[in-house]
Amino acid sequence: GMAYFTGALFFSTLVVLLFALILSQKEQILALLDTKLCVASFSTYEKLDWLLVLLFVITAFILRVINLNILPPHLEEYQHLIAAKQLLAGTPVDEVYQRGLYLVTTPVKLFFSLFGMEVWVARLPGVIVNSLALIPLYWLMRRFNKHIAIISSLLYITSPWVIALSRPVREYAYQP
């Protein structure tokens, strides 16, 4: 109880301070956004960067989706699988497994309704999210150096640890 209150108080204080800072700098922020957003044309280098990012995301997806159903569900995966099936059957939300309900179980339920109830279908949303996590990684590292962005992306794509954590129907795949 007290820890939640302290955390909420700390977070509220940060939000108020950030809002006050933004409000005091409103004119400069609007001018900066206006100059940045008016340049809508992409240079050739930016187009190549986006093409490279797309290639990286596709490669990451392929490496993660290969043999997606080769392992049977882990004990913890069953909780989300059963909850998604219960939601499809019409069970009220407050009567199913609650941990990761909106982050994990809801996408699994959506994919179950689209593609059928298979283990690989339940694991697919996590693989997609984990593959798309490469986009902010690349652009964040790109701010430092293009070579660093490429190396870090390749390490992320081929890391056995990241690939293994992208597959289970658990929060790990959604929080890379």
VENVENRA-V838439 format. One record per residue. N is the residue number from 1. SS is DSSP state (helix for helix, strand for strand, loop for the rest). PHI is phi in degrees with one decimal (999 if undefined). PSI is psi as a letter, one per 40 degrees, with the letter a starting at -180 (* if undefined). Layout:
# VENVENRA-V838439
N_SS_PHI_PSI ; N_SS_PHI_PSI
This chain:
# VENVENRA-V838439
1_loop_999_d ; 2_helix_-69.4_d ; 3_helix_-64.9_d ; 4_helix_-64.4_d ; 5_helix_-63.0_d ; 6_helix_-63.1_d ; 7_helix_-63.0_d ; 8_helix_-65.1_d ; 9_helix_-64.9_d ; 10_helix_-62.7_d ; 11_helix_-62.3_d ; 12_helix_-62.3_d ; 13_helix_-62.4_d ; 14_helix_-62.7_d ; 15_helix_-63.2_d ; 16_helix_-64.2_d ; 17_helix_-63.8_d ; 18_helix_-63.9_d ; 19_helix_-62.4_d ; 20_helix_-64.7_d ; 21_helix_-64.8_d ; 22_helix_-65.3_d ; 23_helix_-64.3_d ; 24_helix_-72.1_d ; 25_loop_-104.9_f ; 26_helix_-56.9_d ; 27_helix_-63.8_d ; 28_helix_-67.1_d ; 29_helix_-66.1_d ; 30_helix_-64.6_d ; 31_helix_-64.7_d ; 32_helix_-64.7_d ; 33_helix_-63.4_d ; 34_helix_-63.0_d ; 35_helix_-71.0_d ; 36_helix_-73.7_d ; 37_helix_-81.1_e ; 38_helix_-74.5_d ; 39_loop_-87.5_g ; 40_loop_-97.2_e ; 41_loop_-86.4_h ; 42_loop_-93.5_h ; 43_loop_-79.8_i ; 44_helix_-62.4_d ; 45_helix_-66.0_d ; 46_helix_-66.7_d ; 47_helix_-64.7_d ; 48_helix_-66.3_d ; 49_helix_-62.0_d ; 50_helix_-64.5_d ; 51_helix_-64.5_d ; 52_helix_-64.1_d ; 53_helix_-62.4_d ; 54_helix_-61.2_d ; 55_helix_-62.0_d ; 56_helix_-64.1_d ; 57_helix_-64.5_d ; 58_helix_-63.2_d ; 59_helix_-62.6_d ; 60_helix_-61.1_d ; 61_helix_-62.1_d ; 62_helix_-62.9_d ; 63_helix_-65.1_d ; 64_helix_-85.6_d ; 65_helix_-88.5_e ; 66_loop_-63.6_h ; 67_loop_54.9_f ; 68_loop_-64.8_d ; 69_loop_-105.7_e ; 70_loop_-71.9_d ; 71_loop_-95.9_i ; 72_loop_-69.7_i ; 73_loop_-61.1_h ; 74_loop_-76.8_i ; 75_helix_-52.4_d ; 76_helix_-71.5_d ; 77_helix_-67.3_d ; 78_helix_-58.0_d ; 79_helix_-60.9_d ; 80_helix_-74.1_d ; 81_helix_-64.1_d ; 82_helix_-65.7_d ; 83_helix_-63.6_d ; 84_helix_-65.0_d ; 85_helix_-64.3_d ; 86_helix_-64.6_d ; 87_helix_-63.9_d ; 88_helix_-65.2_d ; 89_loop_-79.7_e ; 90_loop_101.1_e ; 91_loop_-65.7_h ; 92_loop_-60.3_i ; 93_helix_-59.8_d ; 94_helix_-74.5_e ; 95_helix_-105.6_e ; 96_loop_-107.8_i ; 97_loop_-56.1_h ; 98_loop_-94.3_d ; 99_loop_-67.2_h ; 100_loop_71.0_f ; 101_helix_-58.9_d ; 102_helix_-83.7_d ; 103_helix_-81.8_d ; 104_helix_-113.4_d ; 105_helix_-67.5_d ; 106_helix_-63.7_d ; 107_helix_-62.1_d ; 108_helix_-64.1_d ; 109_helix_-60.4_d ; 110_helix_-61.1_d ; 111_helix_-68.7_d ; 112_helix_-61.0_d ; 113_helix_-70.9_d ; 114_helix_-87.6_d ; 115_helix_-117.7_e ; 116_loop_100.4_i ; 117_loop_-94.7_g ; 118_loop_-128.1_i ; 119_helix_-63.9_d ; 120_helix_-64.5_d ; 121_helix_-67.3_d ; 122_helix_-67.8_d ; 123_helix_-84.0_e ; 124_helix_-61.9_d ; 125_helix_-59.4_d ; 126_helix_-65.5_d ; 127_helix_-64.8_d ; 128_helix_-64.3_d ; 129_helix_-62.7_d ; 130_helix_-65.4_d ; 131_helix_-69.1_d ; 132_helix_-71.5_e ; 133_helix_-65.0_e ; 134_helix_-67.7_d ; 135_helix_-62.5_d ; 136_helix_-65.6_d ; 137_helix_-60.5_d ; 138_helix_-61.8_d ; 139_helix_-70.4_d ; 140_helix_-67.8_d ; 141_helix_-71.0_d ; 142_helix_-63.8_d ; 143_loop_-63.4_d ; 144_loop_-84.3_d ; 145_loop_-171.4_i ; 146_helix_-66.6_d ; 147_helix_-64.9_d ; 148_helix_-64.0_d ; 149_helix_-62.8_d ; 150_helix_-67.6_d ; 151_helix_-64.4_d ; 152_helix_-65.2_d ; 153_helix_-66.0_d ; 154_helix_-64.2_d ; 155_helix_-65.5_d ; 156_helix_-66.1_d ; 157_helix_-62.4_d ; 158_helix_-100.0_e ; 159_loop_-67.3_h ; 160_helix_-61.0_d ; 161_helix_-63.8_d ; 162_helix_-67.3_d ; 163_helix_-61.9_d ; 164_helix_-65.0_d ; 165_helix_-78.2_e ; 166_helix_-82.3_e ; 167_helix_-89.2_d ; 168_loop_-70.6_i ; 169_loop_-84.5_g ; 170_loop_-144.5_i ; 171_helix_-67.2_d ; 172_helix_-58.3_d ; 173_helix_-70.7_d ; 174_loop_-93.2_e ; 175_loop_-125.9_g ; 176_loop_-69.6_*
